[in-house]
Amino acid sequence: MARRQGPPLYGARYCVNISPSKKEVHDLDNETAQCQIDEIIAAGHAKPYHTLAEAHNDGYDNCHWCIGGSTR
Ligand SMILES: [Zn+2]
């Protein structure tokens, strides 16, 4: 699996799940099956980020599988 070039991610490295019950950021260069990125996109919950710092600033927590170091 890899970065998604088309909408809604347009090749961005990071994808967040905007679902209020998730609020997680994924690293698509290190994606695992457990990330369920395609499911996030299908649900309309995917939003692209180019840096991890930006995602953290917006309140997203690290995905346990592709980034690790979750703070909750
Ligand atoms: Zn992930």
PDB file of the backbone (N, CA, C, O) and the ligand in Angstrom, with CONECT records:
HET     ZN  A 101       1
ATOM      1  N   MET A   1       0.848  -1.190   0.000  1.00  0.00           N
ATOM      2  CA  MET A   1       0.000   0.000   0.000  1.00  0.00           C
ATOM      3  C   MET A   1       0.885   1.243   0.000  1.00  0.00           C
ATOM      4  O   MET A   1       2.058   1.169   0.367  1.00  0.00           O
ATOM      5  N   ALA A   2       0.350   2.341  -0.394  1.00  0.00           N
ATOM      6  CA  ALA A   2       1.173   3.541  -0.556  1.00  0.00           C
ATOM      7  C   ALA A   2       0.281   4.773  -0.549  1.00  0.00           C
ATOM      8  O   ALA A   2      -0.921   4.708  -0.291  1.00  0.00           O
ATOM      9  N   ARG A   3       0.916   5.884  -0.841  1.00  0.00           N
ATOM     10  CA  ARG A   3       0.162   7.135  -0.909  1.00  0.00           C
ATOM     11  C   ARG A   3      -0.888   7.057  -2.014  1.00  0.00           C
ATOM     12  O   ARG A   3      -0.694   6.381  -3.024  1.00  0.00           O
ATOM     13  N   ARG A   4      -2.002   7.758  -1.806  1.00  0.00           N
ATOM     14  CA  ARG A   4      -3.086   7.800  -2.789  1.00  0.00           C
ATOM     15  C   ARG A   4      -2.973   9.101  -3.580  1.00  0.00           C
ATOM     16  O   ARG A   4      -3.039  10.194  -3.017  1.00  0.00           O
ATOM     17  N   GLN A   5      -2.803   8.964  -4.888  1.00  0.00           N
ATOM     18  CA  GLN A   5      -2.590  10.166  -5.708  1.00  0.00           C
ATOM     19  C   GLN A   5      -3.878  10.944  -5.988  1.00  0.00           C
ATOM     20  O   GLN A   5      -3.838  12.165  -6.145  1.00  0.00           O
ATOM     21  N   GLY A   6      -4.984  10.272  -6.050  1.00  0.00           N
ATOM     22  CA  GLY A   6      -6.236  10.942  -6.385  1.00  0.00           C
ATOM     23  C   GLY A   6      -6.918  11.548  -5.169  1.00  0.00           C
ATOM     24  O   GLY A   6      -6.377  11.488  -4.065  1.00  0.00           O
ATOM     25  N   PRO A   7      -8.089  12.125  -5.355  1.00  0.00           N
ATOM     26  CA  PRO A   7      -8.841  12.662  -4.227  1.00  0.00           C
ATOM     27  C   PRO A   7      -9.253  11.539  -3.286  1.00  0.00           C
ATOM     28  O   PRO A   7      -9.464  10.417  -3.748  1.00  0.00           O
ATOM     29  N   PRO A   8      -9.379  11.795  -1.974  1.00  0.00           N
ATOM     30  CA  PRO A   8      -9.258  13.113  -1.322  1.00  0.00           C
ATOM     31  C   PRO A   8      -7.842  13.412  -0.808  1.00  0.00           C
ATOM     32  O   PRO A   8      -7.638  14.456  -0.190  1.00  0.00           O
ATOM     33  N   LEU A   9      -6.859  12.531  -1.043  1.00  0.00           N
ATOM     34  CA  LEU A   9      -5.551  12.710  -0.391  1.00  0.00           C
ATOM     35  C   LEU A   9      -4.504  13.371  -1.284  1.00  0.00           C
ATOM     36  O   LEU A   9      -3.597  14.030  -0.776  1.00  0.00           O
ATOM     37  N   TYR A  10      -4.606  13.212  -2.583  1.00  0.00           N
ATOM     38  CA  TYR A  10      -3.729  13.909  -3.536  1.00  0.00           C
ATOM     39  C   TYR A  10      -2.240  13.717  -3.250  1.00  0.00           C
ATOM     40  O   TYR A  10      -1.457  14.661  -3.348  1.00  0.00           O
ATOM     41  N   GLY A  11      -1.856  12.494  -2.897  1.00  0.00           N
ATOM     42  CA  GLY A  11      -0.442  12.198  -2.736  1.00  0.00           C
ATOM     43  C   GLY A  11       0.176  12.653  -1.432  1.00  0.00           C
ATOM     44  O   GLY A  11       1.391  12.552  -1.261  1.00  0.00           O
ATOM     45  N   ALA A  12      -0.636  13.156  -0.500  1.00  0.00           N
ATOM     46  CA  ALA A  12      -0.085  13.604   0.783  1.00  0.00           C
ATOM     47  C   ALA A  12       0.464  12.419   1.564  1.00  0.00           C
ATOM     48  O   ALA A  12      -0.037  11.302   1.435  1.00  0.00           O
ATOM     49  N   ARG A  13       1.494  12.660   2.375  1.00  0.00           N
ATOM     50  CA  ARG A  13       2.077  11.567   3.163  1.00  0.00           C
ATOM     51  C   ARG A  13       1.163  11.148   4.303  1.00  0.00           C
ATOM     52  O   ARG A  13       1.058   9.960   4.608  1.00  0.00           O
ATOM     53  N   TYR A  14       0.499  12.114   4.937  1.00  0.00           N
ATOM     54  CA  TYR A  14      -0.310  11.799   6.110  1.00  0.00           C
ATOM     55  C   TYR A  14      -1.796  11.895   5.808  1.00  0.00           C
ATOM     56  O   TYR A  14      -2.249  12.773   5.074  1.00  0.00           O
ATOM     57  N   CYS A  15      -2.537  10.972   6.392  1.00  0.00           N
ATOM     58  CA  CYS A  15      -3.998  10.951   6.262  1.00  0.00           C
ATOM     59  C   CYS A  15      -4.575  10.906   7.660  1.00  0.00           C
ATOM     60  O   CYS A  15      -4.202  10.050   8.462  1.00  0.00           O
ATOM     61  N   VAL A  16      -5.491  11.829   7.961  1.00  0.00           N
ATOM     62  CA  VAL A  16      -6.148  11.759   9.261  1.00  0.00           C
ATOM     63  C   VAL A  16      -7.560  11.219   9.094  1.00  0.00           C
ATOM     64  O   VAL A  16      -8.180  11.333   8.037  1.00  0.00           O
ATOM     65  N   ASN A  17      -8.041  10.624  10.183  1.00  0.00           N
ATOM     66  CA  ASN A  17      -9.427  10.180  10.250  1.00  0.00           C
ATOM     67  C   ASN A  17     -10.174  11.228  11.062  1.00  0.00           C
ATOM     68  O   ASN A  17      -9.980  11.352  12.271  1.00  0.00           O
ATOM     69  N   ILE A  18     -11.038  11.987  10.371  1.00  0.00           N
ATOM     70  CA  ILE A  18     -11.713  13.108  11.034  1.00  0.00           C
ATOM     71  C   ILE A  18     -12.896  12.681  11.879  1.00  0.00           C
ATOM     72  O   ILE A  18     -13.523  13.516  12.531  1.00  0.00           O
ATOM     73  N   SER A  19     -13.215  11.381  11.877  1.00  0.00           N
ATOM     74  CA  SER A  19     -14.322  10.905  12.701  1.00  0.00           C
ATOM     75  C   SER A  19     -14.061  11.288  14.158  1.00  0.00           C
ATOM     76  O   SER A  19     -12.988  10.990  14.683  1.00  0.00           O
ATOM     77  N   PRO A  20     -15.019  11.942  14.823  1.00  0.00           N
ATOM     78  CA  PRO A  20     -14.786  12.403  16.193  1.00  0.00           C
ATOM     79  C   PRO A  20     -14.429  11.281  17.153  1.00  0.00           C
ATOM     80  O   PRO A  20     -13.788  11.536  18.172  1.00  0.00           O
ATOM     81  N   SER A  21     -14.821  10.051  16.863  1.00  0.00           N
ATOM     82  CA  SER A  21     -14.494   8.933  17.751  1.00  0.00           C
ATOM     83  C   SER A  21     -13.105   8.382  17.478  1.00  0.00           C
ATOM     84  O   SER A  21     -12.624   7.535  18.230  1.00  0.00           O
ATOM     85  N   LYS A  22     -12.447   8.846  16.414  1.00  0.00           N
ATOM     86  CA  LYS A  22     -11.106   8.360  16.063  1.00  0.00           C
ATOM     87  C   LYS A  22     -10.064   9.452  16.225  1.00  0.00           C
ATOM     88  O   LYS A  22      -9.211   9.371  17.108  1.00  0.00           O
ATOM     89  N   LYS A  23     -10.127  10.482  15.371  1.00  0.00           N
ATOM     90  CA  LYS A  23      -9.170  11.584  15.419  1.00  0.00           C
ATOM     91  C   LYS A  23      -7.732  11.062  15.441  1.00  0.00           C
ATOM     92  O   LYS A  23      -6.960  11.403  16.337  1.00  0.00           O
ATOM     93  N   GLU A  24      -7.376  10.239  14.458  1.00  0.00           N
ATOM     94  CA  GLU A  24      -6.039   9.686  14.382  1.00  0.00           C
ATOM     95  C   GLU A  24      -5.363  10.099  13.088  1.00  0.00           C
ATOM     96  O   GLU A  24      -6.027  10.369  12.088  1.00  0.00           O
ATOM     97  N   VAL A  25      -4.007  10.149  13.114  1.00  0.00           N
ATOM     98  CA  VAL A  25      -3.231  10.454  11.924  1.00  0.00           C
ATOM     99  C   VAL A  25      -2.436   9.217  11.531  1.00  0.00           C
ATOM    100  O   VAL A  25      -1.869   8.534  12.384  1.00  0.00           O
ATOM    101  N   HIS A  26      -2.400   8.933  10.216  1.00  0.00           N
ATOM    102  CA  HIS A  26      -1.687   7.781   9.660  1.00  0.00           C
ATOM    103  C   HIS A  26      -0.568   8.253   8.739  1.00  0.00           C
ATOM    104  O   HIS A  26      -0.698   9.266   8.052  1.00  0.00           O
ATOM    105  N   ASP A  27       0.545   7.497   8.735  1.00  0.00           N
ATOM    106  CA  ASP A  27       1.677   7.744   7.848  1.00  0.00           C
ATOM    107  C   ASP A  27       1.572   6.772   6.669  1.00  0.00           C
ATOM    108  O   ASP A  27       1.819   5.575   6.816  1.00  0.00           O
ATOM    109  N   LEU A  28       1.208   7.296   5.510  1.00  0.00           N
ATOM    110  CA  LEU A  28       0.962   6.397   4.373  1.00  0.00           C
ATOM    111  C   LEU A  28       2.246   5.774   3.819  1.00  0.00           C
ATOM    112  O   LEU A  28       2.185   4.804   3.064  1.00  0.00           O
ATOM    113  N   ASP A  29       3.401   6.323   4.186  1.00  0.00           N
ATOM    114  CA  ASP A  29       4.658   5.691   3.779  1.00  0.00           C
ATOM    115  C   ASP A  29       4.993   4.491   4.650  1.00  0.00           C
ATOM    116  O   ASP A  29       5.947   3.763   4.378  1.00  0.00           O
ATOM    117  N   ASN A  30       4.202   4.290   5.699  1.00  0.00           N
ATOM    118  CA  ASN A  30       4.433   3.167   6.613  1.00  0.00           C
ATOM    119  C   ASN A  30       3.108   2.464   6.920  1.00  0.00           C
ATOM    120  O   ASN A  30       2.940   1.873   7.987  1.00  0.00           O
ATOM    121  N   GLU A  31       2.183   2.535   5.982  1.00  0.00           N
ATOM    122  CA  GLU A  31       0.813   2.046   6.189  1.00  0.00           C
ATOM    123  C   GLU A  31       0.761   0.540   6.449  1.00  0.00           C
ATOM    124  O   GLU A  31       1.517  -0.228   5.854  1.00  0.00           O
ATOM    125  N   THR A  32      -0.127   0.135   7.333  1.00  0.00           N
ATOM    126  CA  THR A  32      -0.383  -1.283   7.578  1.00  0.00           C
ATOM    127  C   THR A  32      -1.852  -1.583   7.284  1.00  0.00           C
ATOM    128  O   THR A  32      -2.676  -0.675   7.177  1.00  0.00           O
ATOM    129  N   ALA A  33      -2.158  -2.857   7.157  1.00  0.00           N
ATOM    130  CA  ALA A  33      -3.547  -3.243   6.882  1.00  0.00           C
ATOM    131  C   ALA A  33      -4.474  -2.791   8.001  1.00  0.00           C
ATOM    132  O   ALA A  33      -5.654  -2.521   7.775  1.00  0.00           O
ATOM    133  N   GLN A  34      -3.920  -2.711   9.225  1.00  0.00           N
ATOM    134  CA  GLN A  34      -4.752  -2.327  10.376  1.00  0.00           C
ATOM    135  C   GLN A  34      -5.187  -0.863  10.320  1.00  0.00           C
ATOM    136  O   GLN A  34      -6.120  -0.458  11.013  1.00  0.00           O
ATOM    137  N   CYS A  35      -4.512  -0.086   9.503  1.00  0.00           N
ATOM    138  CA  CYS A  35      -4.869   1.332   9.396  1.00  0.00           C
ATOM    139  C   CYS A  35      -6.225   1.524   8.719  1.00  0.00           C
ATOM    140  O   CYS A  35      -6.931   2.492   9.000  1.00  0.00           O
ATOM    141  N   GLN A  36      -6.582   0.611   7.838  1.00  0.00           N
ATOM    142  CA  GLN A  36      -7.880   0.658   7.149  1.00  0.00           C
ATOM    143  C   GLN A  36      -8.096   1.987   6.424  1.00  0.00           C
ATOM    144  O   GLN A  36      -9.168   2.588   6.502  1.00  0.00           O
ATOM    145  N   ILE A  37      -7.058   2.429   5.722  1.00  0.00           N
ATOM    146  CA  ILE A  37      -7.130   3.709   5.024  1.00  0.00           C
ATOM    147  C   ILE A  37      -8.256   3.724   3.991  1.00  0.00           C
ATOM    148  O   ILE A  37      -8.989   4.707   3.880  1.00  0.00           O
ATOM    149  N   ASP A  38      -8.389   2.652   3.248  1.00  0.00           N
ATOM    150  CA  ASP A  38      -9.436   2.639   2.217  1.00  0.00           C
ATOM    151  C   ASP A  38     -10.830   2.750   2.839  1.00  0.00           C
ATOM    152  O   ASP A  38     -11.735   3.352   2.261  1.00  0.00           O
ATOM    153  N   GLU A  39     -10.982   2.160   4.026  1.00  0.00           N
ATOM    154  CA  GLU A  39     -12.266   2.256   4.715  1.00  0.00           C
ATOM    155  C   GLU A  39     -12.512   3.692   5.190  1.00  0.00           C
ATOM    156  O   GLU A  39     -13.639   4.187   5.147  1.00  0.00           O
ATOM    157  N   ILE A  40     -11.449   4.346   5.640  1.00  0.00           N
ATOM    158  CA  ILE A  40     -11.581   5.743   6.085  1.00  0.00           C
ATOM    159  C   ILE A  40     -12.001   6.625   4.907  1.00  0.00           C
ATOM    160  O   ILE A  40     -12.876   7.481   5.038  1.00  0.00           O
ATOM    161  N   ILE A  41     -11.359   6.399   3.747  1.00  0.00           N
ATOM    162  CA  ILE A  41     -11.706   7.168   2.555  1.00  0.00           C
ATOM    163  C   ILE A  41     -13.154   6.894   2.154  1.00  0.00           C
ATOM    164  O   ILE A  41     -13.907   7.820   1.851  1.00  0.00           O
ATOM    165  N   ALA A  42     -13.536   5.619   2.153  1.00  0.00           N
ATOM    166  CA  ALA A  42     -14.887   5.243   1.739  1.00  0.00           C
ATOM    167  C   ALA A  42     -15.944   5.873   2.635  1.00  0.00           C
ATOM    168  O   ALA A  42     -17.046   6.191   2.188  1.00  0.00           O
ATOM    169  N   ALA A  43     -15.589   6.050   3.918  1.00  0.00           N
ATOM    170  CA  ALA A  43     -16.534   6.637   4.872  1.00  0.00           C
ATOM    171  C   ALA A  43     -16.586   8.158   4.756  1.00  0.00           C
ATOM    172  O   ALA A  43     -17.422   8.807   5.384  1.00  0.00           O
ATOM    173  N   GLY A  44     -15.676   8.727   3.937  1.00  0.00           N
ATOM    174  CA  GLY A  44     -15.643  10.175   3.796  1.00  0.00           C
ATOM    175  C   GLY A  44     -14.950  10.863   4.960  1.00  0.00           C
ATOM    176  O   GLY A  44     -15.173  12.050   5.202  1.00  0.00           O
ATOM    177  N   HIS A  45     -14.106  10.123   5.690  1.00  0.00           N
ATOM    178  CA  HIS A  45     -13.451  10.654   6.885  1.00  0.00           C
ATOM    179  C   HIS A  45     -11.974  10.974   6.674  1.00  0.00           C
ATOM    180  O   HIS A  45     -11.271  11.305   7.628  1.00  0.00           O
ATOM    181  N   ALA A  46     -11.496  10.878   5.425  1.00  0.00           N
ATOM    182  CA  ALA A  46     -10.069  11.103   5.161  1.00  0.00           C
ATOM    183  C   ALA A  46      -9.796  12.561   4.829  1.00  0.00           C
ATOM    184  O   ALA A  46     -10.546  13.201   4.092  1.00  0.00           O
ATOM    185  N   LYS A  47      -8.686  13.079   5.400  1.00  0.00           N
ATOM    186  CA  LYS A  47      -8.239  14.440   5.110  1.00  0.00           C
ATOM    187  C   LYS A  47      -6.719  14.424   5.049  1.00  0.00           C
ATOM    188  O   LYS A  47      -6.078  13.854   5.931  1.00  0.00           O
ATOM    189  N   PRO A  48      -6.126  15.040   4.023  1.00  0.00           N
ATOM    190  CA  PRO A  48      -4.667  14.969   3.877  1.00  0.00           C
ATOM    191  C   PRO A  48      -3.922  15.986   4.735  1.00  0.00           C
ATOM    192  O   PRO A  48      -4.406  17.090   4.981  1.00  0.00           O
ATOM    193  N   TYR A  49      -2.712  15.580   5.191  1.00  0.00           N
ATOM    194  CA  TYR A  49      -1.778  16.477   5.863  1.00  0.00           C
ATOM    195  C   TYR A  49      -0.399  16.207   5.293  1.00  0.00           C
ATOM    196  O   TYR A  49      -0.087  15.078   4.912  1.00  0.00           O
ATOM    197  N   HIS A  50       0.429  17.244   5.234  1.00  0.00           N
ATOM    198  CA  HIS A  50       1.777  17.060   4.707  1.00  0.00           C
ATOM    199  C   HIS A  50       2.814  16.891   5.803  1.00  0.00           C
ATOM    200  O   HIS A  50       3.909  16.393   5.545  1.00  0.00           O
ATOM    201  N   THR A  51       2.485  17.299   7.026  1.00  0.00           N
ATOM    202  CA  THR A  51       3.422  17.079   8.132  1.00  0.00           C
ATOM    203  C   THR A  51       2.668  16.550   9.351  1.00  0.00           C
ATOM    204  O   THR A  51       1.485  16.822   9.559  1.00  0.00           O
ATOM    205  N   LEU A  52       3.422  15.775  10.153  1.00  0.00           N
ATOM    206  CA  LEU A  52       2.856  15.224  11.381  1.00  0.00           C
ATOM    207  C   LEU A  52       2.571  16.338  12.388  1.00  0.00           C
ATOM    208  O   LEU A  52       1.588  16.285  13.127  1.00  0.00           O
ATOM    209  N   ALA A  53       3.448  17.350  12.406  1.00  0.00           N
ATOM    210  CA  ALA A  53       3.282  18.444  13.362  1.00  0.00           C
ATOM    211  C   ALA A  53       1.946  19.156  13.161  1.00  0.00           C
ATOM    212  O   ALA A  53       1.273  19.519  14.126  1.00  0.00           O
ATOM    213  N   GLU A  54       1.573  19.351  11.896  1.00  0.00           N
ATOM    214  CA  GLU A  54       0.294  20.014  11.622  1.00  0.00           C
ATOM    215  C   GLU A  54      -0.877  19.187  12.148  1.00  0.00           C
ATOM    216  O   GLU A  54      -1.820  19.721  12.733  1.00  0.00           O
ATOM    217  N   ALA A  55      -0.800  17.885  11.931  1.00  0.00           N
ATOM    218  CA  ALA A  55      -1.880  17.006  12.408  1.00  0.00           C
ATOM    219  C   ALA A  55      -1.963  17.040  13.928  1.00  0.00           C
ATOM    220  O   ALA A  55      -3.055  17.080  14.494  1.00  0.00           O
ATOM    221  N   HIS A  56      -0.804  17.022  14.590  1.00  0.00           N
ATOM    222  CA  HIS A  56      -0.795  17.094  16.057  1.00  0.00           C
ATOM    223  C   HIS A  56      -1.374  18.420  16.530  1.00  0.00           C
ATOM    224  O   HIS A  56      -2.132  18.464  17.498  1.00  0.00           O
ATOM    225  N   ASN A  57      -1.016  19.495  15.846  1.00  0.00           N
ATOM    226  CA  ASN A  57      -1.533  20.815  16.221  1.00  0.00           C
ATOM    227  C   ASN A  57      -3.043  20.858  16.133  1.00  0.00           C
ATOM    228  O   ASN A  57      -3.697  21.579  16.887  1.00  0.00           O
ATOM    229  N   ASP A  58      -3.599  20.083  15.209  1.00  0.00           N
ATOM    230  CA  ASP A  58      -5.047  20.057  15.035  1.00  0.00           C
ATOM    231  C   ASP A  58      -5.714  18.991  15.904  1.00  0.00           C
ATOM    232  O   ASP A  58      -6.909  18.730  15.763  1.00  0.00           O
ATOM    233  N   GLY A  59      -4.947  18.381  16.796  1.00  0.00           N
ATOM    234  CA  GLY A  59      -5.544  17.493  17.787  1.00  0.00           C
ATOM    235  C   GLY A  59      -5.612  16.029  17.422  1.00  0.00           C
ATOM    236  O   GLY A  59      -6.331  15.265  18.066  1.00  0.00           O
ATOM    237  N   TYR A  60      -4.868  15.616  16.387  1.00  0.00           N
ATOM    238  CA  TYR A  60      -4.903  14.210  16.000  1.00  0.00           C
ATOM    239  C   TYR A  60      -3.839  13.409  16.739  1.00  0.00           C
ATOM    240  O   TYR A  60      -2.725  13.882  16.962  1.00  0.00           O
ATOM    241  N   ASP A  61      -4.206  12.192  17.113  1.00  0.00           N
ATOM    242  CA  ASP A  61      -3.314  11.286  17.841  1.00  0.00           C
ATOM    243  C   ASP A  61      -2.664  10.314  16.856  1.00  0.00           C
ATOM    244  O   ASP A  61      -3.245   9.999  15.818  1.00  0.00           O
ATOM    245  N   ASN A  62      -1.458   9.840  17.183  1.00  0.00           N
ATOM    246  CA  ASN A  62      -0.768   8.902  16.301  1.00  0.00           C
ATOM    247  C   ASN A  62      -1.493   7.576  16.190  1.00  0.00           C
ATOM    248  O   ASN A  62      -2.004   7.057  17.183  1.00  0.00           O
ATOM    249  N   CYS A  63      -1.539   7.022  14.978  1.00  0.00           N
ATOM    250  CA  CYS A  63      -2.022   5.654  14.795  1.00  0.00           C
ATOM    251  C   CYS A  63      -1.041   4.696  15.461  1.00  0.00           C
ATOM    252  O   CYS A  63       0.173   4.833  15.312  1.00  0.00           O
ATOM    253  N   HIS A  64      -1.572   3.737  16.189  1.00  0.00           N
ATOM    254  CA  HIS A  64      -0.736   2.756  16.892  1.00  0.00           C
ATOM    255  C   HIS A  64       0.093   1.925  15.921  1.00  0.00           C
ATOM    256  O   HIS A  64       1.209   1.528  16.255  1.00  0.00           O
ATOM    257  N   TRP A  65      -0.427   1.656  14.729  1.00  0.00           N
ATOM    258  CA  TRP A  65       0.197   0.703  13.814  1.00  0.00           C
ATOM    259  C   TRP A  65       1.278   1.320  12.932  1.00  0.00           C
ATOM    260  O   TRP A  65       2.353   0.736  12.792  1.00  0.00           O
ATOM    261  N   CYS A  66       1.028   2.465  12.344  1.00  0.00           N
ATOM    262  CA  CYS A  66       1.965   3.003  11.363  1.00  0.00           C
ATOM    263  C   CYS A  66       2.885   4.080  11.932  1.00  0.00           C
ATOM    264  O   CYS A  66       3.907   4.393  11.322  1.00  0.00           O
ATOM    265  N   ILE A  67       2.546   4.650  13.081  1.00  0.00           N
ATOM    266  CA  ILE A  67       3.389   5.684  13.687  1.00  0.00           C
ATOM    267  C   ILE A  67       3.798   5.263  15.093  1.00  0.00           C
ATOM    268  O   ILE A  67       4.982   5.301  15.429  1.00  0.00           O
ATOM    269  N   GLY A  68       2.834   4.862  15.916  1.00  0.00           N
ATOM    270  CA  GLY A  68       3.130   4.441  17.276  1.00  0.00           C
ATOM    271  C   GLY A  68       3.215   5.636  18.217  1.00  0.00           C
ATOM    272  O   GLY A  68       3.091   6.786  17.796  1.00  0.00           O
ATOM    273  N   GLY A  69       3.427   5.347  19.493  1.00  0.00           N
ATOM    274  CA  GLY A  69       3.566   6.414  20.467  1.00  0.00           C
ATOM    275  C   GLY A  69       2.260   7.137  20.736  1.00  0.00           C
ATOM    276  O   GLY A  69       2.260   8.329  21.041  1.00  0.00           O
ATOM    277  N   SER A  70       1.143   6.424  20.626  1.00  0.00           N
ATOM    278  CA  SER A  70      -0.148   7.037  20.924  1.00  0.00           C
ATOM    279  C   SER A  70      -0.149   7.591  22.317  1.00  0.00           C
ATOM    280  O   SER A  70       0.388   6.983  23.242  1.00  0.00           O
ATOM    281  N   THR A  71      -0.759   8.760  22.470  1.00  0.00           N
ATOM    282  CA  THR A  71      -0.764   9.390  23.782  1.00  0.00           C
ATOM    283  C   THR A  71      -2.052   9.131  24.537  1.00  0.00           C
ATOM    284  O   THR A  71      -2.297   9.778  25.556  1.00  0.00           O
ATOM    285  N   ARG A  72      -2.894   8.198  24.069  1.00  0.00           N
ATOM    286  CA  ARG A  72      -4.106   7.863  24.828  1.00  0.00           C
ATOM    287  C   ARG A  72      -4.416   6.382  24.771  1.00  0.00           C
ATOM    288  O   ARG A  72      -5.402   5.934  25.357  1.00  0.00           O
TER     289      ARG A  72
HETATM  290 ZN    ZN A 101      -2.075   3.921  10.697  1.00  0.00          ZN2+
END
